[in-house]
């Protein structure tokens, strides 16, 4: 049978990473720690995170 709107949407089930609210600290801080806090899919080995588009993006 047919689905009901948002149940067929992959965003509904959380398949894609969503950025979380991050607090920027004075003094620069560690960029890897910032990215790890902001993006659940952050990969410190490559310095990238998985975006909503399914592609990996560099984290500044």
Secondary structure, DSSP 8 states (H G I E B T S, - for coil): ----GGGG-TTTTT-S---------TT---HHHHHHHH-TT-BTTTTEEE-TTS-EEE--
